[in-house]
Amino acid sequence: MSGIDKMKNKAEELGGKGKETVGEATDNRDLEAEGKADQASGNLKQAGEKVKDVFK
């Protein structure tokens, strides 16, 4: 299950990067901020998965 979670977290991070890029291109600050938040969330979840892997 951990591999699936890692893929979901990476997808969330990449989706956030896409939102941020579109937000920058269209000068949409809300979309840009949402993208940055998605990236941060994905990164945090990835860090949690790494910690879990250490204790396996």
C-alpha distance matrix in Angstrom:
0.0 3.8 5.5 5.4 6.4 8.8 10.2 10.8 12.5 14.5 15.6 16.8 18.7 20.2 21.2 22.8 24.7 25.9 27.1 28.8 30.6 31.8 32.9 34.9 36.4 37.5 38.5 36.2 35.4 33.2 30.9 31.0 30.1 27.2 25.8 26.2 24.5 21.5 21.4 21.8 19.0 16.6 18.0 17.6 14.0 13.5 15.8 13.8 10.7 13.4 14.9 11.9 11.7 15.5 15.4 13.2
3.8 0.0 3.8 5.5 5.1 6.2 8.7 9.9 10.5 12.3 14.2 15.3 16.5 18.4 19.8 21.1 22.7 24.4 25.7 27.0 28.8 30.3 31.3 33.0 34.8 36.1 36.8 34.7 33.7 31.8 29.5 29.2 28.2 25.7 24.1 24.0 22.5 19.7 19.1 19.2 16.7 14.2 15.0 14.7 11.3 10.2 12.3 10.6 7.2 9.6 11.5 8.9 8.5 12.3 12.8 11.1
5.5 3.8 0.0 3.8 5.4 5.1 6.3 8.7 9.9 10.6 12.3 14.3 15.4 16.5 18.2 20.0 21.2 22.6 24.4 25.8 27.1 28.7 30.1 31.7 33.1 34.7 35.7 33.8 33.1 31.4 28.8 28.4 27.9 25.4 23.4 23.6 22.6 19.5 18.6 19.4 17.3 14.2 15.0 15.7 12.5 10.7 13.4 12.7 9.1 10.9 13.7 11.8 10.5 14.2 15.5 13.6
5.4 5.5 3.8 0.0 3.8 5.4 5.1 6.2 8.6 9.9 10.5 12.4 14.3 15.3 16.3 18.4 20.0 21.0 22.5 24.3 25.8 26.9 28.3 30.3 31.6 32.8 33.9 31.8 31.4 29.4 26.7 26.7 26.4 23.5 21.7 22.4 21.2 17.8 17.6 18.7 16.3 13.3 15.1 15.8 12.3 11.5 14.6 13.8 10.7 13.3 15.8 13.9 13.4 17.2 18.2 16.5
6.4 5.1 5.4 3.8 0.0 3.8 5.4 5.1 6.1 8.6 9.8 10.5 12.3 14.2 15.1 16.5 18.5 19.9 21.0 22.5 24.4 25.7 26.7 28.6 30.3 31.4 32.2 30.0 29.1 27.0 24.7 24.6 23.8 21.0 19.5 19.9 18.3 15.2 15.1 15.6 13.0 10.3 12.1 12.3 8.7 8.4 11.6 10.4 7.9 11.0 13.2 11.6 12.0 15.6 16.5 15.5
8.8 6.2 5.1 5.4 3.8 0.0 3.8 5.5 5.1 6.2 8.5 9.8 10.6 12.3 14.1 15.3 16.6 18.4 20.0 21.1 22.7 24.4 25.6 27.1 28.8 30.3 31.1 29.2 28.3 26.7 24.2 23.6 23.0 20.6 18.6 18.6 17.6 14.6 13.6 14.3 12.4 9.1 10.1 11.2 8.1 6.3 9.7 9.8 7.0 9.1 12.1 11.4 11.0 14.3 16.1 15.4
10.2 8.7 6.3 5.1 5.4 3.8 0.0 3.8 5.4 5.1 6.1 8.6 9.8 10.4 12.0 14.1 15.3 16.4 18.2 19.8 21.0 22.4 24.0 25.7 26.9 28.4 29.6 27.8 27.4 25.8 22.9 22.6 22.6 20.0 17.7 18.4 17.8 14.4 13.6 15.3 13.5 10.0 11.7 13.5 10.7 9.2 12.9 13.3 10.8 12.7 15.9 15.1 14.6 17.9 19.7 18.8
10.8 9.9 8.7 6.2 5.1 5.5 3.8 0.0 3.8 5.5 5.0 6.2 8.7 9.9 10.3 12.2 14.2 15.2 16.3 18.2 19.9 21.0 22.2 24.2 25.6 26.7 27.8 25.6 25.2 23.2 20.4 20.6 20.3 17.3 15.5 16.5 15.4 11.9 12.0 13.7 11.3 8.3 11.1 12.4 9.5 9.4 13.1 13.0 11.3 14.0 16.6 15.8 16.1 19.5 20.9 20.2
12.5 10.5 9.9 8.6 6.1 5.1 5.4 3.8 0.0 3.8 5.4 5.1 6.3 8.7 9.8 10.6 12.5 14.3 15.3 16.5 18.5 20.1 20.9 22.6 24.5 25.7 26.4 24.3 23.4 21.6 19.2 18.7 18.1 15.6 13.6 13.9 12.8 9.6 9.0 10.2 8.1 4.8 7.3 8.7 6.3 6.1 9.8 10.3 9.3 11.7 14.2 14.2 14.8 17.7 19.4 19.4
14.5 12.3 10.6 9.9 8.6 6.2 5.1 5.5 3.8 0.0 3.8 5.4 5.0 6.2 8.5 9.8 10.6 12.4 14.2 15.3 16.6 18.5 19.8 21.1 22.7 24.4 25.2 23.6 23.0 21.7 18.9 18.1 18.1 16.0 13.3 13.6 13.6 10.3 8.8 10.9 10.0 6.3 7.8 10.5 9.0 7.5 11.0 12.6 11.2 12.7 15.8 16.2 16.0 18.8 21.0 20.9
15.6 14.2 12.3 10.5 9.8 8.5 6.1 5.0 5.4 3.8 0.0 3.8 5.4 5.1 5.9 8.4 9.8 10.5 12.2 14.1 15.2 16.4 18.1 19.9 21.0 22.4 23.6 21.9 21.7 20.2 17.1 16.9 17.3 14.8 12.2 13.6 13.5 9.9 9.4 12.2 11.1 7.9 10.5 13.0 11.4 10.8 14.4 15.5 14.3 16.2 19.2 19.2 19.3 22.2 24.2 23.9
16.8 15.3 14.3 12.4 10.5 9.8 8.6 6.2 5.1 5.4 3.8 0.0 3.8 5.5 5.1 6.1 8.7 9.9 10.5 12.2 14.2 15.3 16.2 18.3 19.9 20.9 21.7 19.6 19.0 17.2 14.5 14.4 14.2 11.5 9.4 10.7 10.0 6.2 6.7 9.3 7.8 5.4 8.8 10.9 9.7 10.2 13.5 14.4 14.1 16.3 18.8 19.1 19.8 22.5 24.3 24.4
18.7 16.5 15.4 14.3 12.3 10.6 9.8 8.7 6.3 5.0 5.4 3.8 0.0 3.8 5.5 5.1 6.3 8.8 9.9 10.5 12.4 14.4 15.2 16.5 18.5 20.0 20.6 18.9 18.0 16.9 14.2 13.2 13.1 11.3 8.4 8.7 9.1 6.0 4.2 7.3 7.4 4.7 6.7 9.7 9.7 9.4 12.2 14.1 14.1 15.4 18.1 19.1 19.5 21.8 24.0 24.6
20.2 18.4 16.5 15.3 14.2 12.3 10.4 9.9 8.7 6.2 5.1 5.5 3.8 0.0 3.8 5.3 5.0 6.3 8.7 9.8 10.6 12.4 14.1 15.3 16.6 18.4 19.5 18.3 18.1 17.4 14.2 13.2 14.2 12.5 9.0 10.3 11.6 8.6 7.1 10.6 11.1 8.5 10.1 13.4 13.2 12.4 15.4 17.4 16.9 18.1 21.1 22.0 21.9 24.4 26.8 27.0
21.2 19.8 18.2 16.3 15.1 14.1 12.0 10.3 9.8 8.5 5.9 5.1 5.5 3.8 0.0 3.8 5.4 5.0 6.3 8.6 9.9 10.6 12.2 14.2 15.4 16.5 17.8 16.0 16.2 14.9 11.5 11.5 12.6 10.2 7.3 9.8 10.6 7.4 7.7 11.3 11.2 9.5 12.0 14.7 14.3 14.5 17.5 19.0 18.8 20.5 23.2 23.8 24.2 26.8 28.9 29.0
22.8 21.1 20.0 18.4 16.5 15.3 14.1 12.2 10.6 9.8 8.4 6.1 5.1 5.3 3.8 0.0 3.8 5.3 5.0 6.1 8.6 9.9 10.3 12.2 14.2 15.2 15.8 13.9 13.4 12.3 9.3 8.5 9.2 7.2 3.9 6.0 7.2 4.7 4.9 8.5 9.1 8.4 10.5 13.1 13.5 14.1 16.6 18.3 18.7 20.3 22.6 23.7 24.4 26.6 28.7 29.4
24.7 22.7 21.2 20.0 18.5 16.6 15.3 14.2 12.5 10.6 9.8 8.7 6.3 5.0 5.4 3.8 0.0 3.8 5.5 5.1 6.2 8.6 9.7 10.5 12.3 14.2 14.9 14.0 13.7 13.6 10.5 8.7 10.3 9.6 5.8 6.9 9.6 8.0 6.4 10.0 11.7 10.5 11.5 14.7 15.6 15.3 17.6 19.9 20.2 21.1 23.7 25.1 25.5 27.4 29.9 30.6
25.9 24.4 22.6 21.0 19.9 18.4 16.4 15.2 14.3 12.4 10.5 9.9 8.8 6.3 5.0 5.3 3.8 0.0 3.8 5.4 5.1 6.2 8.5 9.9 10.6 12.2 13.8 12.8 13.6 13.4 9.8 9.0 11.5 10.4 7.0 9.6 11.9 10.0 9.6 13.3 14.3 13.1 14.8 17.9 18.3 18.1 20.8 22.8 22.8 24.0 26.8 27.8 28.1 30.4 32.8 33.1
27.1 25.7 24.4 22.5 21.0 20.0 18.2 16.3 15.3 14.2 12.2 10.5 9.9 8.7 6.3 5.0 5.5 3.8 0.0 3.8 5.5 5.2 5.9 8.5 9.8 10.5 11.6 9.8 10.4 9.7 6.1 6.1 8.5 7.1 4.6 8.0 10.0 8.7 9.5 12.7 13.6 13.4 15.4 17.9 18.5 19.1 21.6 23.3 23.8 25.3 27.6 28.7 29.4 31.7 33.8 34.4
28.8 27.0 25.8 24.3 22.5 21.1 19.8 18.2 16.5 15.3 14.1 12.2 10.5 9.8 8.6 6.1 5.1 5.4 3.8 0.0 3.8 5.5 5.0 6.1 8.6 10.0 10.1 9.0 8.7 9.2 6.4 4.0 6.8 7.2 4.4 6.1 9.2 9.2 9.0 11.7 13.7 13.8 14.9 17.4 18.8 19.2 21.1 23.3 24.1 25.2 27.4 28.9 29.7 31.5 33.8 34.8
30.6 28.8 27.1 25.8 24.4 22.7 21.0 19.9 18.5 16.6 15.2 14.2 12.4 10.6 9.9 8.6 6.2 5.1 5.5 3.8 0.0 3.8 5.4 5.1 6.2 8.6 9.7 9.8 10.6 11.9 8.9 7.0 10.3 10.9 8.1 9.7 12.9 12.5 11.8 14.8 16.9 16.4 17.3 20.3 21.5 21.4 23.4 25.8 26.3 27.1 29.7 31.2 31.6 33.4 36.0 36.7
31.8 30.3 28.7 26.9 25.7 24.4 22.4 21.0 20.1 18.5 16.4 15.3 14.4 12.4 10.6 9.9 8.6 6.2 5.2 5.5 3.8 0.0 3.8 5.4 5.0 6.1 8.2 7.9 9.9 10.7 7.5 7.2 10.9 10.9 9.0 11.6 14.2 13.7 13.9 17.0 18.5 18.2 19.8 22.5 23.4 23.7 26.0 28.0 28.4 29.6 32.2 33.4 33.9 36.0 38.4 39.0
32.9 31.3 30.1 28.3 26.7 25.6 24.0 22.2 20.9 19.8 18.1 16.2 15.2 14.1 12.2 10.3 9.7 8.5 5.9 5.0 5.4 3.8 0.0 3.8 5.5 5.3 5.6 4.6 6.1 7.3 4.9 4.3 8.0 8.9 8.0 10.1 12.6 13.0 13.7 16.1 17.8 18.3 19.7 22.0 23.3 24.0 25.9 27.9 28.8 30.0 32.2 33.6 34.5 36.4 38.6 39.5
34.9 33.0 31.7 30.3 28.6 27.1 25.7 24.2 22.6 21.1 19.9 18.3 16.5 15.3 14.2 12.2 10.5 9.9 8.5 6.1 5.1 5.4 3.8 0.0 3.8 5.6 5.0 6.4 7.2 9.8 8.3 6.1 9.6 11.5 10.1 11.1 14.3 15.1 14.9 17.1 19.4 19.8 20.6 23.0 24.7 25.1 26.7 29.1 30.0 30.8 33.0 34.8 35.5 37.1 39.5 40.6
36.4 34.8 33.1 31.6 30.3 28.8 26.9 25.6 24.5 22.7 21.0 19.9 18.5 16.6 15.4 14.2 12.3 10.6 9.8 8.6 6.2 5.0 5.5 3.8 0.0 3.8 5.6 7.7 10.0 12.3 10.4 9.2 13.0 14.2 12.7 14.3 17.5 17.7 17.5 20.2 22.3 22.2 23.2 26.0 27.3 27.5 29.4 31.7 32.4 33.2 35.7 37.3 37.7 39.5 42.1 42.9
37.5 36.1 34.7 32.8 31.4 30.3 28.4 26.7 25.7 24.4 22.4 20.9 20.0 18.4 16.5 15.2 14.2 12.2 10.5 10.0 8.6 6.1 5.3 5.6 3.8 0.0 3.8 5.4 8.6 10.6 9.2 9.3 12.8 13.8 13.2 15.3 17.9 18.2 18.9 21.4 23.1 23.4 24.8 27.2 28.5 29.1 31.1 33.1 33.9 35.1 37.3 38.8 39.5 41.4 43.7 44.5
38.5 36.8 35.7 33.9 32.2 31.1 29.6 27.8 26.4 25.2 23.6 21.7 20.6 19.5 17.8 15.8 14.9 13.8 11.6 10.1 9.7 8.2 5.6 5.0 5.6 3.8 0.0 3.8 6.0 9.0 8.8 8.2 11.1 13.1 13.1 14.3 16.9 18.1 18.6 20.6 22.5 23.5 24.5 26.6 28.3 29.1 30.7 32.7 33.9 35.0 37.0 38.6 39.6 41.2 43.5 44.6
36.2 34.7 33.8 31.8 30.0 29.2 27.8 25.6 24.3 23.6 21.9 19.6 18.9 18.3 16.0 13.9 14.0 12.8 9.8 9.0 9.8 7.9 4.6 6.4 7.7 5.4 3.8 0.0 3.8 5.6 5.6 6.3 8.8 10.1 10.9 12.6 14.5 15.6 16.9 18.7 20.2 21.4 22.9 24.6 26.1 27.3 29.0 30.7 32.0 33.4 35.2 36.6 37.8 39.6 41.6 42.7
35.4 33.7 33.1 31.4 29.1 28.3 27.4 25.2 23.4 23.0 21.7 19.0 18.0 18.1 16.2 13.4 13.7 13.6 10.4 8.7 10.6 9.9 6.1 7.2 10.0 8.6 6.0 3.8 0.0 3.8 5.5 5.0 6.0 8.5 9.8 10.5 12.2 14.2 15.3 16.5 18.2 19.9 21.0 22.4 24.3 25.7 27.0 28.7 30.3 31.6 33.1 34.8 36.2 37.7 39.7 41.0
33.2 31.8 31.4 29.4 27.0 26.7 25.8 23.2 21.6 21.7 20.2 17.2 16.9 17.4 14.9 12.3 13.6 13.4 9.7 9.2 11.9 10.7 7.3 9.8 12.3 10.6 9.0 5.6 3.8 0.0 3.8 5.4 5.2 6.1 8.6 9.9 10.5 12.3 14.3 15.3 16.4 18.3 20.0 21.0 22.5 24.3 25.8 27.0 28.7 30.3 31.7 33.1 34.7 36.5 38.1 39.4
30.9 29.5 28.8 26.7 24.7 24.2 22.9 20.4 19.2 18.9 17.1 14.5 14.2 14.2 11.5 9.3 10.5 9.8 6.1 6.4 8.9 7.5 4.9 8.3 10.4 9.2 8.8 5.6 5.5 3.8 0.0 3.8 5.4 5.0 6.1 8.7 9.8 10.4 12.3 14.2 15.2 16.4 18.3 19.9 21.0 22.4 24.3 25.7 26.9 28.6 30.4 31.6 32.9 34.9 36.7 37.7
31.0 29.2 28.4 26.7 24.6 23.6 22.6 20.6 18.7 18.1 16.9 14.4 13.2 13.2 11.5 8.5 8.7 9.0 6.1 4.0 7.0 7.2 4.3 6.1 9.2 9.3 8.2 6.3 5.0 5.4 3.8 0.0 3.8 5.5 5.1 6.4 8.7 9.9 10.7 12.5 14.3 15.4 16.6 18.5 20.1 21.2 22.8 24.6 25.9 27.2 29.0 30.6 31.7 33.4 35.5 36.7
30.1 28.2 27.9 26.4 23.8 23.0 22.6 20.3 18.1 18.1 17.3 14.2 13.1 14.2 12.6 9.2 10.3 11.5 8.5 6.8 10.3 10.9 8.0 9.6 13.0 12.8 11.1 8.8 6.0 5.2 5.4 3.8 0.0 3.8 5.3 5.1 6.2 8.6 9.8 10.6 12.3 14.2 15.3 16.5 18.4 19.9 21.1 22.7 24.5 25.8 27.2 28.8 30.4 31.9 33.7 35.1
27.2 25.7 25.4 23.5 21.0 20.6 20.0 17.3 15.6 16.0 14.8 11.5 11.3 12.5 10.2 7.2 9.6 10.4 7.1 7.2 10.9 10.9 8.9 11.5 14.2 13.8 13.1 10.1 8.5 6.1 5.0 5.5 3.8 0.0 3.8 5.5 5.0 6.2 8.6 9.9 10.4 12.3 14.2 15.3 16.5 18.3 20.0 21.1 22.6 24.4 25.9 27.1 28.7 30.6 32.2 33.3
25.8 24.1 23.4 21.7 19.5 18.6 17.7 15.5 13.6 13.3 12.2 9.4 8.4 9.0 7.3 3.9 5.8 7.0 4.6 4.4 8.1 9.0 8.0 10.1 12.7 13.2 13.1 10.9 9.8 8.6 6.1 5.1 5.3 3.8 0.0 3.8 5.4 5.1 6.2 8.7 9.8 10.6 12.3 14.2 15.4 16.5 18.4 20.0 21.1 22.6 24.5 25.9 27.0 28.9 30.9 31.9
26.2 24.0 23.6 22.4 19.9 18.6 18.4 16.5 13.9 13.6 13.6 10.7 8.7 10.3 9.8 6.0 6.9 9.6 8.0 6.1 9.7 11.6 10.1 11.1 14.3 15.3 14.3 12.6 10.5 9.9 8.7 6.4 5.1 5.5 3.8 0.0 3.8 5.4 5.1 6.2 8.6 9.9 10.5 12.3 14.3 15.3 16.5 18.5 20.0 21.1 22.7 24.5 25.8 27.3 29.3 30.7
24.5 22.5 22.6 21.2 18.3 17.6 17.8 15.4 12.8 13.6 13.5 10.0 9.1 11.6 10.6 7.2 9.6 11.9 10.0 9.2 12.9 14.2 12.6 14.3 17.5 17.9 16.9 14.5 12.2 10.5 9.8 8.7 6.2 5.0 5.4 3.8 0.0 3.8 5.4 5.1 6.1 8.6 9.8 10.5 12.3 14.2 15.3 16.6 18.5 20.0 21.2 22.7 24.4 26.0 27.7 29.1
21.5 19.7 19.5 17.8 15.2 14.6 14.4 11.9 9.6 10.3 9.9 6.2 6.0 8.6 7.4 4.7 8.0 10.0 8.7 9.2 12.5 13.7 13.0 15.1 17.7 18.2 18.1 15.6 14.2 12.3 10.4 9.9 8.6 6.2 5.1 5.4 3.8 0.0 3.8 5.5 5.1 6.1 8.5 9.9 10.6 12.2 14.2 15.4 16.5 18.4 20.1 21.2 22.6 24.6 26.3 27.3
21.4 19.1 18.6 17.6 15.1 13.6 13.6 12.0 9.0 8.8 9.4 6.7 4.2 7.1 7.7 4.9 6.4 9.6 9.5 9.0 11.8 13.9 13.7 14.9 17.5 18.9 18.6 16.9 15.3 14.3 12.3 10.7 9.8 8.6 6.2 5.1 5.4 3.8 0.0 3.8 5.4 5.1 6.1 8.5 9.9 10.5 12.3 14.3 15.3 16.5 18.5 20.0 21.0 22.8 24.9 26.0
21.8 19.2 19.4 18.7 15.6 14.3 15.3 13.7 10.2 10.9 12.2 9.3 7.3 10.6 11.3 8.5 10.0 13.3 12.7 11.7 14.8 17.0 16.1 17.1 20.2 21.4 20.6 18.7 16.5 15.3 14.2 12.5 10.6 9.9 8.7 6.2 5.1 5.5 3.8 0.0 3.8 5.5 5.1 6.1 8.6 9.8 10.5 12.4 14.3 15.3 16.6 18.5 20.0 21.3 23.2 24.8
19.0 16.7 17.3 16.3 13.0 12.4 13.5 11.3 8.1 10.0 11.1 7.8 7.4 11.1 11.2 9.1 11.7 14.3 13.6 13.7 16.9 18.5 17.8 19.4 22.3 23.1 22.5 20.2 18.2 16.4 15.2 14.3 12.3 10.4 9.8 8.6 6.1 5.1 5.4 3.8 0.0 3.8 5.4 5.1 6.2 8.6 9.9 10.7 12.5 14.4 15.5 16.7 18.5 20.3 21.7 23.1
16.6 14.2 14.2 13.3 10.3 9.1 10.0 8.3 4.8 6.3 7.9 5.4 4.7 8.5 9.5 8.4 10.5 13.1 13.4 13.8 16.4 18.2 18.3 19.8 22.2 23.4 23.5 21.4 19.9 18.3 16.4 15.4 14.2 12.3 10.6 9.9 8.6 6.1 5.1 5.5 3.8 0.0 3.8 5.5 5.2 6.1 8.6 9.9 10.6 12.4 14.4 15.4 16.5 18.7 20.5 21.3
18.0 15.0 15.0 15.1 12.1 10.1 11.7 11.1 7.3 7.8 10.5 8.8 6.7 10.1 12.0 10.5 11.5 14.8 15.4 14.9 17.3 19.8 19.7 20.6 23.2 24.8 24.5 22.9 21.0 20.0 18.3 16.6 15.3 14.2 12.3 10.5 9.8 8.5 6.1 5.1 5.4 3.8 0.0 3.8 5.5 5.0 6.2 8.7 9.9 10.6 12.5 14.3 15.3 16.8 19.0 20.3
17.6 14.7 15.7 15.8 12.3 11.2 13.5 12.4 8.7 10.5 13.0 10.9 9.7 13.4 14.7 13.1 14.7 17.9 17.9 17.4 20.3 22.5 22.0 23.0 26.0 27.2 26.6 24.6 22.4 21.0 19.9 18.5 16.5 15.3 14.2 12.3 10.5 9.9 8.5 6.1 5.1 5.5 3.8 0.0 3.8 5.4 5.1 6.3 8.8 9.9 10.7 12.6 14.4 15.6 17.3 19.0
14.0 11.3 12.5 12.3 8.7 8.1 10.7 9.5 6.3 9.0 11.4 9.7 9.7 13.2 14.3 13.5 15.6 18.3 18.5 18.8 21.5 23.4 23.3 24.7 27.3 28.5 28.3 26.1 24.3 22.5 21.0 20.1 18.4 16.5 15.4 14.3 12.3 10.6 9.9 8.6 6.2 5.2 5.5 3.8 0.0 3.8 5.4 5.0 6.3 8.7 9.9 10.6 12.5 14.5 15.8 16.9
13.5 10.2 10.7 11.5 8.4 6.3 9.2 9.4 6.1 7.5 10.8 10.2 9.4 12.4 14.5 14.1 15.3 18.1 19.1 19.2 21.4 23.7 24.0 25.1 27.5 29.1 29.1 27.3 25.7 24.3 22.4 21.2 19.9 18.3 16.5 15.3 14.2 12.2 10.5 9.8 8.6 6.1 5.0 5.4 3.8 0.0 3.8 5.3 5.0 6.3 8.7 9.9 10.6 12.6 14.7 15.6
15.8 12.3 13.4 14.6 11.6 9.7 12.9 13.1 9.8 11.0 14.4 13.5 12.2 15.4 17.5 16.6 17.6 20.8 21.6 21.1 23.4 26.0 25.9 26.7 29.4 31.1 30.7 29.0 27.0 25.8 24.3 22.8 21.1 20.0 18.4 16.5 15.3 14.2 12.3 10.5 9.9 8.6 6.2 5.1 5.4 3.8 0.0 3.8 5.4 5.1 6.3 8.7 9.8 10.8 12.9 14.7
13.8 10.6 12.7 13.8 10.4 9.8 13.3 13.0 10.3 12.6 15.5 14.4 14.1 17.4 19.0 18.3 19.9 22.8 23.3 23.3 25.8 28.0 27.9 29.1 31.7 33.1 32.7 30.7 28.7 27.0 25.7 24.6 22.7 21.1 20.0 18.5 16.6 15.4 14.3 12.4 10.7 9.9 8.7 6.3 5.0 5.3 3.8 0.0 3.8 5.4 5.1 6.3 8.7 10.0 11.1 12.8
10.7 7.2 9.1 10.7 7.9 7.0 10.8 11.3 9.3 11.2 14.3 14.1 14.1 16.9 18.8 18.7 20.2 22.8 23.8 24.1 26.3 28.4 28.8 30.0 32.4 33.9 33.9 32.0 30.3 28.7 26.9 25.9 24.5 22.6 21.1 20.0 18.5 16.5 15.3 14.3 12.5 10.6 9.9 8.8 6.3 5.0 5.4 3.8 0.0 3.8 5.4 5.0 6.2 8.8 10.2 10.8
13.4 9.6 10.9 13.3 11.0 9.1 12.7 14.0 11.7 12.7 16.2 16.3 15.4 18.1 20.5 20.3 21.1 24.0 25.3 25.2 27.1 29.6 30.0 30.8 33.2 35.1 35.0 33.4 31.6 30.3 28.6 27.2 25.8 24.4 22.6 21.1 20.0 18.4 16.5 15.3 14.4 12.4 10.6 9.9 8.7 6.3 5.1 5.4 3.8 0.0 3.8 5.4 5.0 6.4 9.0 10.1
14.9 11.5 13.7 15.8 13.2 12.1 15.9 16.6 14.2 15.8 19.2 18.8 18.1 21.1 23.2 22.6 23.7 26.8 27.6 27.4 29.7 32.2 32.2 33.0 35.7 37.3 37.0 35.2 33.1 31.7 30.4 29.0 27.2 25.9 24.5 22.7 21.2 20.1 18.5 16.6 15.5 14.4 12.5 10.7 9.9 8.7 6.3 5.1 5.4 3.8 0.0 3.8 5.4 5.2 6.7 9.1
11.9 8.9 11.8 13.9 11.6 11.4 15.1 15.8 14.2 16.2 19.2 19.1 19.1 22.0 23.8 23.7 25.1 27.8 28.7 28.9 31.2 33.4 33.6 34.8 37.3 38.8 38.6 36.6 34.8 33.1 31.6 30.6 28.8 27.1 25.9 24.5 22.7 21.2 20.0 18.5 16.7 15.4 14.3 12.6 10.6 9.9 8.7 6.3 5.0 5.4 3.8 0.0 3.8 5.4 5.4 6.6
11.7 8.5 10.5 13.4 12.0 11.0 14.6 16.1 14.8 16.0 19.3 19.8 19.5 21.9 24.2 24.4 25.5 28.1 29.4 29.7 31.6 33.9 34.5 35.5 37.7 39.5 39.6 37.8 36.2 34.7 32.9 31.7 30.4 28.7 27.0 25.8 24.4 22.6 21.0 20.0 18.5 16.5 15.3 14.4 12.5 10.6 9.8 8.7 6.2 5.0 5.4 3.8 0.0 3.8 5.5 5.3
15.5 12.3 14.2 17.2 15.6 14.3 17.9 19.5 17.7 18.8 22.2 22.5 21.8 24.4 26.8 26.6 27.4 30.4 31.7 31.5 33.4 36.0 36.4 37.1 39.5 41.4 41.2 39.6 37.7 36.5 34.9 33.4 31.9 30.6 28.9 27.3 26.0 24.6 22.8 21.3 20.3 18.7 16.8 15.6 14.5 12.6 10.8 10.0 8.8 6.4 5.2 5.4 3.8 0.0 3.8 5.7
15.4 12.8 15.5 18.2 16.5 16.1 19.7 20.9 19.4 21.0 24.2 24.3 24.0 26.8 28.9 28.7 29.9 32.8 33.8 33.8 36.0 38.4 38.6 39.5 42.1 43.7 43.5 41.6 39.7 38.1 36.7 35.5 33.7 32.2 30.9 29.3 27.7 26.3 24.9 23.2 21.7 20.5 19.0 17.3 15.8 14.7 12.9 11.1 10.2 9.0 6.7 5.4 5.5 3.8 0.0 3.8
13.2 11.1 13.6 16.5 15.5 15.4 18.8 20.2 19.4 20.9 23.9 24.4 24.6 27.0 29.0 29.4 30.6 33.1 34.4 34.8 36.7 39.0 39.5 40.6 42.9 44.5 44.6 42.7 41.0 39.4 37.7 36.7 35.1 33.3 31.9 30.7 29.1 27.3 26.0 24.8 23.1 21.3 20.3 19.0 16.9 15.6 14.7 12.8 10.8 10.1 9.1 6.6 5.3 5.7 3.8 0.0
